[in-house]
Amino acid sequence: PPPRHGFGGWPWTTGPTPLPDRMPDGQPWPLISIVTPSFNQAQFIEHAIRSVLLQGYPRLELIVADGGSTDGSAETIARYAPWITHWVSEPDAGPADALNKGFAAASGEIYGFLNADDFLLEGSLEKVAMAFHAQPAADVISGHGYFANTSGELGVRVYSDRWHLDRFLH
C-alpha cells in the first residue's frame, strides 16, 4: 500500500534497488523468515512491516503474530496481507508464544525476529545473508542498532554486547 500521509524517507517513500535473483557468486539467496510479534502496537506496526517488505530482498517470508490487538493493529496488518506470508491476530500467552507461533509457520534457511515497535535499516537482510554466506558455520549473527524516536528518526547508536549463548537463552 502507499505510505501514510506525511511520512517520507525509509521505508515510506525510498528504498533500496531490489537485489538480483542470485548472490554475487551465483548461488541463490537463502530464504529469510522474519517473525514479528505484536500486541497493541498500531502506532509502530506499519513501520516495522514496511521495513521488512521494502528491503528488496528476493527470498523473504514475513510472518506476523498479533496477540489479538484492539487498537487497530490487525486492520493495518490486513492491509499488507498480500505481501505477508502468514499472519494471525488472536489471543496468545505473550511475546514468547507469539514467536513460537510465528516460527512454527516459518520455512526459511535463516530465521530472525523483529518486534513490532522496531524496524530494519535499508539493506539489513542482504547484510545478514552475506554474513551467513561468509561464515557458513555460524549459528547466530547479531549486530548493533540505534535508538529511534516515534517518527523513525535515528538517534544514539547502541552497541551489542559480545554474543554469548547463555545470555541469549535468558
C-alpha positions in Angstrom: 0.0 0.0 0.0 1.1 3.6 -0.4 2.8 5.2 2.6 0.9 7.0 5.2 0.3 10.7 4.5 3.1 12.9 5.9 5.7 10.1 6.2 8.8 10.1 4.0 12.2 8.5 3.7 12.9 4.9 4.5 10.7 2.9 4.4 7.9 5.2 3.3 9.0 6.8 0.1 12.5 5.5 -0.5 14.1 2.0 -0.6 16.9 0.1 -2.0 17.1 -1.2 -5.5 15.8 -4.8 -5.5 18.6 -7.4 -5.4 19.2 -9.7 -8.3 17.8 -13.3 -8.0 21.2 -14.7 -7.2 24.1 -13.8 -4.8 27.3 -12.3 -6.4 28.8 -15.8 -6.6 25.8 -17.2 -8.5 24.2 -19.1 -5.6 20.5 -18.4 -4.8 19.9 -16.1 -1.9 18.9 -18.0 1.3 15.2 -17.8 2.2 14.9 -15.5 5.3 11.9 -15.8 7.6 11.2 -12.8 9.8 8.7 -13.2 12.6 7.1 -10.1 14.1 5.3 -10.5 17.4 2.8 -7.7 18.1 0.2 -6.6 20.6 -1.5 -3.2 20.5 1.4 -1.7 18.5 -0.8 0.2 16.0 1.5 3.3 16.2 4.5 1.3 15.0 3.5 -1.9 13.2 3.2 -0.4 9.8 6.8 0.9 10.0 8.1 -2.5 11.1 6.2 -4.3 8.2 7.4 -1.9 5.6 11.0 -2.0 6.8 11.0 -5.8 6.1 8.9 -5.8 2.9 10.8 -3.0 1.2 14.3 -4.5 1.7 14.4 -5.5 -1.9 15.4 -8.9 -0.7 14.3 -11.6 -3.2 13.6 -14.6 -0.9 11.6 -13.5 2.1 8.9 -14.7 4.4 7.3 -12.2 6.8 5.1 -13.7 9.5 3.2 -11.5 11.9 1.8 -13.0 15.1 -0.5 -10.4 16.7 -1.9 -11.2 20.2 -5.5 -10.1 19.5 -4.9 -6.3 19.4 -7.8 -4.0 20.0 -6.1 -0.8 18.8 -6.3 -1.1 15.0 -3.1 -3.2 14.6 -5.0 -6.0 12.9 -6.5 -3.7 10.4 -3.1 -2.3 9.5 -1.6 -5.9 9.2 -4.6 -6.9 7.0 -3.7 -4.1 4.5 -0.4 -5.8 4.0 -1.8 -9.3 3.8 -1.0 -9.8 0.1 2.7 -9.4 0.9 2.8 -11.2 4.3 3.4 -14.9 4.1 1.3 -15.7 7.2 -0.4 -13.6 9.9 -2.7 -14.2 12.8 -4.5 -12.0 15.2 -5.7 -14.0 18.2 -5.0 -14.0 22.0 -1.7 -15.6 22.9 0.3 -16.1 26.1 2.7 -13.2 25.4 5.7 -12.5 23.2 7.4 -15.9 23.5 4.1 -17.6 22.5 3.8 -15.3 19.5 7.3 -16.0 18.4 6.7 -19.8 18.8 3.6 -19.5 16.6 5.5 -17.5 14.0 8.5 -19.7 13.8 6.2 -22.8 13.6 4.9 -21.3 10.4 8.3 -20.4 9.0 10.3 -22.3 6.5 13.4 -20.2 5.9 17.1 -21.1 6.0 17.7 -18.0 8.2 15.3 -17.1 10.9 15.0 -13.7 12.5 12.5 -11.7 14.5 11.6 -8.0 14.6 9.5 -6.6 17.3 6.5 -4.6 16.1 8.0 -1.3 17.6 11.3 -1.8 15.8 12.4 -1.5 12.2 15.2 -2.7 9.9 17.5 -0.3 8.2 17.9 -0.4 4.4 19.9 -3.4 3.2 19.8 -5.2 6.5 18.6 -8.6 5.1 21.3 -8.5 2.4 23.9 -8.0 5.1 22.6 -10.8 7.1 22.6 -13.2 4.1 26.1 -12.2 3.2 27.3 -12.6 6.7 25.9 -16.2 6.9 27.4 -16.9 3.5 30.8 -15.7 4.6 30.6 -17.7 7.9 28.7 -20.9 7.0 29.4 -22.5 10.3 27.7 -19.6 12.2 24.5 -20.3 14.0 23.7 -16.8 15.1 24.6 -13.4 13.7 23.8 -10.2 15.6 24.5 -6.6 15.1 24.4 -3.1 16.5 21.4 -0.8 16.3 20.1 2.7 17.1 17.5 4.2 19.4 14.9 6.0 17.3 12.1 8.3 18.1 8.4 7.6 17.3 8.7 9.0 13.8 11.7 6.7 13.0 14.5 9.3 13.1 17.7 7.6 14.3 19.3 8.7 17.5 22.0 7.3 19.7 23.8 4.2 18.4 23.5 1.1 20.6 26.4 -1.4 20.6 25.6 -5.0 21.2 27.5 -7.0 23.8 29.6 -9.8 22.6 27.3 -12.6 21.8 27.1 -15.5 24.3 24.8 -18.5 24.3 23.9 -18.3 28.0 22.9 -14.6 27.8 20.9 -15.3 24.6 18.9 -18.1 26.3 18.0 -15.7 29.2 
